[in-house]
Amino acid sequence: MNTTLTPLELRTPKQRDTDLVLALQSALTHAKKNAPYYAASLAAIQVNHVDSLQALSALPVLRKADLLKIQTASPPLGGLLAVSVDQLRRVFQSPGPIYEPQGLRIDYFRSARALRAAGFESGDIVHNGFSYHGTPGAWILEGGLHEIGCTVFPGGVGQTEQQVQAMLQIRPNGYVGTPSFLKILIEKCLEQGSPNAIVTKALVSGEALTPSLRGWFAQHQVKVSQAYATAELGVIAYEGSVPAEGLIVDEEVIVEIVEPGGSTPMPFGETGEVVVTHFAKEYPMIRFATGDLSAFHPDSLNMPAACGRTNLRIKGWLGRADQTTKVRGMFVHPGQVAQMTSRFPEIKKARLVLTGRIGEDKMEVRCELVPGSSVADLALQVAEVVREVTRLRAEIQFVAAGALPDDGKLIEDARDYS
């Protein structure tokens, strides 16, 4: 295992703060000059006055929930792009739809650091179980794997039997993807006579890694670490050698924990919304509010992680500040539920309900119908639209009038996170 730490990972808090402020000022200057959105939103900000990390809290927040509206008003990237398009390798589409660019650098999404911390090294063969179709998930990890020197099998999602065949024949020692899909692949390999799990190391993301699932992997001799990433930001934080210590903040971002839905930082250690600033010249994200809840690990203020990395640590994903949720690695937004039901005049009210254990999610769309509506073929039609809009399969249930709570919610997450 490559345990070599870089100078960035070993900085003192004072040196890190100094470096981040300089990077922040450079990013603000570049964004104001080259991105129309920031030219407007930061017009009143004097960059030289943003001379500490604490001063960052005076800047406006850019909310993930607002990206759809911003990009629709100024397609395709809402005036947030700060370079010419010939400086991009790809543009992705995530559910919403929301669009995200990828620059030309191999490790544009900064996943190599998390992969090294998880034990990946040059010469590994890695099965990539994230989607390659439209969304950036697979590419976030692929760039980091190539940066390290790994060889990648682009498995993607679906076609499980073919992926198992490839795993048995190529015999990758590493995996990146969701933890639930890794479990499926391992079980299928064992069913087909493999004496062990083949994979010995994994970096997972996109859904919760529960203690029971982590224990299952340990029983099958797979060392699993997790990373926290988003399509807009790439990797935000990742585990070191001791999972209980929390997730180490990436060296090239600034993480704040603010009051949910607001912009004021929470007292250190208290739960709030994750707000991230990163400095990619192509698509700078200044105080990007993810909608995710977390908290700084209290020990990380004065104590490095056991692996030696000195940056702050967060407790991982602790829920959502809004109704947006993640299902099988894909975000589902309340607006998508409204979009789906607006196509059917027969539907009076609808609610997307998630049940089951994490990794074995069951998605249902429960609908109250307008009195007198015909249900012939309606469930099939609704299911097709749900898949078109969310890229996920769901069961459709028609419920009695008044069965859905009148609480304003379009998404109910009733999954078991134990």
C-alpha positions in Angstrom: 0.0 0.0 0.0 1.2 3.5 -0.9 1.3 5.4 2.4 3.4 8.3 1.2 1.8 11.6 2.2 2.3 14.8 0.2 3.4 18.1 1.7 -0.1 19.5 1.2 -1.5 16.8 3.5 1.0 17.5 6.2 0.6 21.3 6.4 0.2 23.0 9.7 -3.3 24.6 10.2 -1.7 28.1 9.9 0.1 27.3 6.7 -3.0 25.7 5.2 -5.2 28.7 6.1 -2.6 31.0 4.5 -2.5 28.9 1.3 -6.2 28.6 1.1 -6.8 32.4 1.5 -4.3 33.1 -1.4 -6.1 30.5 -3.6 -9.4 31.9 -2.7 -8.4 35.5 -3.6 -7.0 34.2 -6.9 -10.2 32.3 -7.6 -12.4 35.3 -6.8 -10.5 37.6 -9.1 -10.6 35.0 -11.9 -14.3 34.3 -11.4 -15.4 38.0 -11.3 -13.4 38.7 -14.5 -14.4 35.6 -16.5 -17.8 34.2 -15.3 -20.9 36.4 -15.9 -22.7 34.9 -12.9 -19.9 35.8 -10.5 -19.4 39.2 -12.1 -22.9 40.0 -11.0 -23.1 38.1 -7.7 -19.7 39.3 -6.4 -19.9 42.8 -7.9 -19.9 44.4 -4.4 -17.1 42.2 -3.1 -13.6 43.6 -2.8 -11.3 40.7 -3.2 -8.5 42.1 -1.0 -11.0 42.4 1.9 -11.5 38.6 1.8 -8.3 38.1 3.7 -9.2 35.2 6.0 -11.3 32.1 5.9 -13.7 33.7 8.3 -14.2 36.6 5.8 -15.6 34.0 3.4 -18.9 34.0 5.3 -19.7 37.5 4.0 -19.9 36.2 0.4 -23.2 35.0 -1.1 -24.1 31.3 -1.2 -24.8 29.5 -4.4 -27.3 26.8 -3.8 -27.4 23.5 -5.6 -31.1 23.7 -5.5 -30.9 26.9 -7.6 -28.6 25.5 -10.3 -31.5 24.3 -12.5 -33.1 27.8 -12.5 -29.7 29.5 -13.1 -28.7 27.2 -16.0 -32.2 27.4 -17.6 -32.0 31.2 -17.6 -28.5 31.2 -19.2 -27.8 27.8 -20.8 -26.0 25.6 -20.7 -23.9 26.4 -17.6 -25.7 29.5 -16.1 -22.8 31.9 -16.6 -20.6 30.0 -14.2 -18.1 28.8 -16.8 -15.0 30.9 -16.5 -13.0 29.6 -19.5 -13.7 29.0 -23.2 -15.3 25.8 -24.2 -12.1 24.5 -25.8 -10.7 24.2 -22.3 -13.3 21.5 -21.5 -13.0 17.7 -22.1 -16.7 16.9 -21.4 -20.0 18.3 -20.2 -22.2 16.0 -18.2 -25.9 15.9 -17.4 -27.1 15.0 -14.0 -30.8 14.6 -12.9 -32.6 18.0 -12.9 -31.3 18.3 -15.5 -28.2 20.0 -14.3 -25.0 20.3 -16.4 -21.4 20.0 -15.1 -18.2 20.5 -17.1 -14.9 18.6 -16.9 -11.6 20.4 -17.6 -8.7 18.9 -19.5 -6.6 17.9 -16.4 -6.4 14.1 -16.0 -7.5 14.3 -12.3 -9.9 17.2 -12.7 -12.2 16.0 -10.0 -9.3 15.4 -7.5 -10.0 11.8 -6.6 -6.4 10.6 -6.7 -5.8 11.7 -3.1 -8.8 9.8 -1.8 -7.8 6.7 -3.8 -4.2 6.7 -2.4 -5.6 7.0 1.1 -7.8 3.9 0.3 -4.7 2.0 -0.7 -4.8 2.2 -4.5 -1.5 2.3 -6.3 0.1 2.0 -9.7 -0.4 -1.4 -11.3 -3.8 -2.0 -9.7 -6.6 -3.2 -12.0 -9.8 -1.5 -11.0 -13.4 -2.3 -11.7 -15.3 1.0 -12.1 -18.9 0.5 -11.2 -20.1 4.0 -11.5 -22.2 5.1 -14.5 -20.4 6.2 -17.6 -23.6 7.4 -19.3 -24.3 11.1 -19.2 -23.4 11.7 -15.5 -19.9 12.4 -14.2 -19.7 9.6 -11.5 -17.4 7.2 -13.3 -15.2 9.9 -14.7 -14.7 11.5 -11.3 -12.9 8.3 -10.2 -11.4 7.3 -13.6 -9.3 10.4 -13.7 -7.8 9.8 -10.3 -7.1 6.2 -11.1 -5.2 7.1 -14.2 -3.3 9.8 -12.3 -2.1 7.1 -9.9 -1.3 4.6 -12.7 -4.2 2.1 -12.4 -5.8 0.2 -15.2 -9.6 0.6 -15.4 -12.3 -1.8 -16.5 -15.3 0.6 -17.3 -18.1 -1.6 -15.9 -20.7 1.1 -15.4 -24.1 0.1 -14.0 -26.4 -2.7 -15.1 -25.6 -5.8 -17.1 -24.6 -7.5 -13.9 -23.9 -11.0 -15.4 -21.5 -9.5 -18.0 -19.8 -7.5 -15.3 -19.4 -10.6 -13.1 -17.9 -12.5 -16.1 -15.4 -9.7 -16.6 -14.5 -9.7 -12.9 -13.9 -13.4 -12.9 -11.7 -13.2 -16.0 -9.9 -9.9 -15.6 -9.7 -10.4 -11.8 -9.4 -6.7 -10.7 -8.0 -6.2 -7.2 -9.8 -2.9 -6.8 -13.3 -1.5 -7.1 -14.9 2.0 -7.2 -18.6 2.5 -7.2 -21.6 2.2 -4.8 -21.2 -0.3 -1.9 -24.5 -2.0 -2.7 -23.4 -2.9 -6.3 -20.0 -4.2 -5.0 -21.9 -6.5 -2.7 -24.0 -7.8 -5.6 -20.9 -8.4 -7.7 -19.1 -10.3 -4.9 -22.1 -12.5 -4.1 -22.5 -13.4 -7.8 -18.7 -14.2 -8.1 -19.0 -16.5 -5.0 -22.0 -18.2 -6.5 -20.0 -19.0 -9.6 -17.3 -20.7 -7.7 -14.7 -18.0 -6.9 -12.9 -18.9 -3.7 -12.9 -15.3 -2.6 -14.1 -11.9 -3.4 -11.3 -11.2 -6.0 -11.4 -7.5 -5.1 -9.3 -6.7 -2.0 -9.8 -2.9 -1.9 -12.6 -0.5 -2.7 -13.4 3.2 -2.6 -17.2 3.6 -2.5 -19.5 6.6 -2.7 -22.9 7.6 -3.9 -24.8 6.0 -1.0 -24.4 5.3 2.7 -21.8 2.7 3.8 -23.6 1.3 6.8 -21.7 -0.4 9.7 -23.3 -3.7 8.8 -22.3 -3.5 5.2 -18.8 -2.5 6.1 -18.7 -5.5 8.4 -19.9 -7.8 5.5 -17.1 -6.6 3.3 -14.5 -7.2 6.1 -15.8 -10.8 6.4 -15.0 -11.2 2.7 -11.5 -9.7 3.1 -12.3 -6.5 1.2 -10.9 -3.2 2.7 -13.5 -0.6 2.0 -13.1 3.2 2.3 -15.6 5.9 1.4 -15.4 9.3 -0.2 -17.8 12.2 -0.3 -18.2 13.8 -3.7 -20.6 15.7 -5.8 -20.9 16.2 -9.6 -20.2 19.9 -9.3 -17.2 19.7 -6.9 -15.6 16.3 -7.3 -14.2 14.8 -4.1 -14.8 16.9 -1.0 -13.6 14.5 1.7 -12.5 10.9 2.2 -11.6 8.4 4.9 -8.1 7.8 6.2 -7.0 4.7 8.0 -9.5 4.9 10.9 -13.2 5.3 9.7 -14.4 6.4 13.1 -12.2 9.5 12.8 -14.5 10.9 10.0 -13.7 12.0 6.5 -10.6 14.1 5.8 -11.4 17.4 3.9 -9.6 17.5 0.5 -6.7 19.8 0.4 -8.0 21.9 -2.6 -11.4 22.9 -1.2 -12.7 25.0 1.7 -15.5 23.4 3.7 -17.9 25.4 5.9 -20.7 24.0 8.0 -23.5 26.6 8.0 -27.0 26.9 9.4 -29.3 24.8 7.1 -30.7 26.9 4.4 -28.7 29.9 5.6 -25.1 31.2 5.3 -23.9 31.7 8.9 -21.3 29.2 10.0 -22.4 26.9 12.8 -20.3 26.5 16.0 -17.5 24.0 15.4 -18.8 20.5 15.9 -22.5 21.2 15.4 -24.5 19.8 12.6 -25.3 22.0 9.6 -25.3 22.3 5.9 -22.1 21.6 3.9 -20.9 24.6 1.9 -17.9 24.1 -0.3 -15.6 26.5 -2.1 -13.2 25.1 -4.7 -10.9 26.8 -7.1 -11.1 25.1 -10.5 -10.5 27.8 -13.1 -13.0 26.2 -15.4 -16.0 26.2 -13.2 -15.2 27.8 -9.8 -17.7 27.0 -7.1 -17.8 29.9 -4.5 -19.7 28.9 -1.3 -21.6 26.2 -3.0 -24.4 24.9 -0.7 -24.7 21.2 -1.3 -27.9 20.6 0.6 -26.2 17.8 2.6 -25.9 17.9 6.4 -22.7 17.1 8.3 -20.5 18.4 11.1 -16.8 18.8 11.8 -15.3 16.1 13.9 -14.4 17.8 17.2 -11.0 16.1 17.5 -9.9 17.3 14.1 -9.3 20.9 15.2 -6.3 19.9 17.2 -5.4 16.3 16.4 -4.3 14.9 13.0 -5.8 11.7 11.7 -4.1 8.5 12.6 -2.8 8.3 9.0 -0.9 11.6 9.6 -3.1 13.9 7.5 -3.6 17.2 9.3 -6.7 18.7 7.6 -10.1 19.0 9.3 -12.4 16.1 9.3 -16.2 15.9 8.9 -18.5 13.2 10.2 -19.8 12.2 6.8 -23.3 12.4 5.4 -25.8 13.1 8.1 -28.9 13.8 6.0 -30.4 16.4 3.7 -31.3 20.0 4.5 -34.1 19.8 1.9 -36.2 17.1 0.3 -33.6 16.2 -2.4 -32.4 12.7 -1.8 -30.0 10.2 -3.4 -31.2 6.8 -4.7 -28.7 4.3 -6.0 -26.2 7.0 -6.6 -28.6 9.4 -8.4 -30.1 12.6 -6.9 -33.9 12.9 -7.1 -35.3 16.4 -6.7 -38.8 17.5 -5.6 -39.1 19.4 -8.9 -38.7 16.1 -10.8 -41.8 14.7 -9.0 -43.8 17.7 -9.9 -42.5 17.5 -13.5 -43.5 13.8 -13.7 -47.0 14.3 -12.4 -47.7 17.4 -14.5 -47.8 15.2 -17.5 -50.9 13.4 -16.3 -54.1 15.3 -15.7 -55.4 12.2 -14.0 -53.0 12.6 -11.0 -54.3 15.0 -8.3 -51.3 14.6 -5.9 -48.2 12.4 -5.9 -45.4 11.5 -3.5 -42.2 9.6 -4.1 -41.5 7.2 -1.2 -38.3 5.4 -0.5 -38.3 2.3 1.7 -36.0 -0.7 2.4 -32.4 -0.8 3.6 -29.8 1.4 2.0 -28.4 -0.4 -1.0 -31.7 -2.3 -1.4 -33.8 0.8 -1.9 -37.4 0.4 -3.0 -38.8 3.5 -4.8 -42.5 4.0 -5.1 -44.6 6.8 -6.6 -47.9 7.0 -4.7 -50.6 8.8 -6.6 -54.0 10.2 -5.7 -56.2 10.3 -8.8 -58.8 12.8 -9.9 -62.2 11.2 -9.3 -63.5 9.3 -12.3 -60.0 8.9 -13.9 -59.3 5.7 -15.9 -56.4 3.7 -14.6 -56.1 1.5 -17.7 -52.3 1.5 -18.6 -51.8 4.5 -16.4 -49.3 2.8 -14.1 -47.2 1.7 -17.0 -47.2 5.2 -18.5 -46.3 6.8 -15.2 -43.5 4.3 -14.6 -42.0 5.1 -18.1 -42.0 8.8 -17.3 -40.5 8.3 -13.9 -37.6 6.4 -15.5 -37.2 9.0 -18.2 -37.0 11.9 -15.7 -35.0 10.2 -12.9 -33.2 7.4 -14.7 -34.5 5.1 -12.0 -37.2 2.4 -11.9 -40.2 2.8 -9.5 -43.3 1.0 -8.6 -46.5 3.0 -9.1 -49.3 2.8 -6.5 -52.7 4.4 -6.8 -54.0 5.3 -3.3 -57.3 6.5 -2.0 -58.2 10.2 -1.9 -56.7 11.8 1.2 -54.2 9.0 1.8 -51.2 11.2 1.1 -50.3 13.6 4.0 -51.0 17.3 3.4 -47.5 18.4 4.5 -46.1 19.8 1.4 -43.6 17.0 0.9 -43.0 15.5 -2.6 -40.3 13.0 -1.4 -40.4 10.9 1.7 -37.3 9.0 2.7 -38.4 6.1 5.0 -35.3 3.9 4.4 -33.5 2.0 7.1 -30.1 3.6 7.7 -29.1 1.3 10.5 
